[in-house]
Amino acid sequence: PALPHISDFTEMMRALGYPRLISMENFHTPNFMLVSEVLLWLVKRYEPQSDIPGDVDTEQDRVFFIKAVAQFMATKAHIKLNTKKLYQADGYAVKELLKVTSVLYGAMNTQGGERAELPEEDSTKFKFDLGSKIADLKAARQLASEITSKGAVLYDLLGKEVELREARTESIARPLEINEAEKVMKIAINSVLEEVQKTKDMLNNVALDEANLEAKIEKRKLELERSQKRLQTLQSVRPAFMDEYEKIEEQLQKQYSAYLEKFRNLTYMEQLLEDHRRNEQEMFE
């Protein structure tokens, strides 16, 4: 199939600061690793704190990755992507990637002409971190309100300093009564002794709890040993219908390969039909 707009895509990626060089030959054949790397990089440019996993080792991981990226772009950037064309990872995937890179490229140009003249290492600092800026603004507003309230309370307390100074001076000048001090000390000592007794009782309870926990742990260990022995017994037994399952799995793999081949051919024929109709429309006009 033809590779439309490859040059525009490579130029936009270079301007956005993509660390690797992308050529037209990279998309002559399906190259899912490159497409996934570019998609993950574009997602990070939109939101550096995104948690989309980059594992694409298995077929299931690739399908999950494409769906996650498409959902992210639809919700965050309002960009609708064709997941089938992205999964093909060939020239048709470039059309979908252009939808994202064109938005990023246009946003970068709106920041001013001086940004386009920055070197490549500086252009990589261009990030869409509006969420963090909004969070910082909210935190600053909260701190400003707290400072205002604390200042008002401090002002009120300083206004009472004249009255408090007289009461403090009067309390210091008052003579100390031995009987009253002895009474207060006895009350404090009794309070401390009560706290000590409570602490001893808690220590005794901890010892009982420790004995109960040790008995439960021993019981759980015995149950774990029995479960492990049962697991080893089950693992040594081959499940029923396993041979039939393996044969059906091989047939499914063959059918999936045939489906992929037919799907690629169908996509290619649809593209040819679209080109043919466009040429007829141009000739008619």
Disulfide bonds with the S-S distance in Angstrom:
none
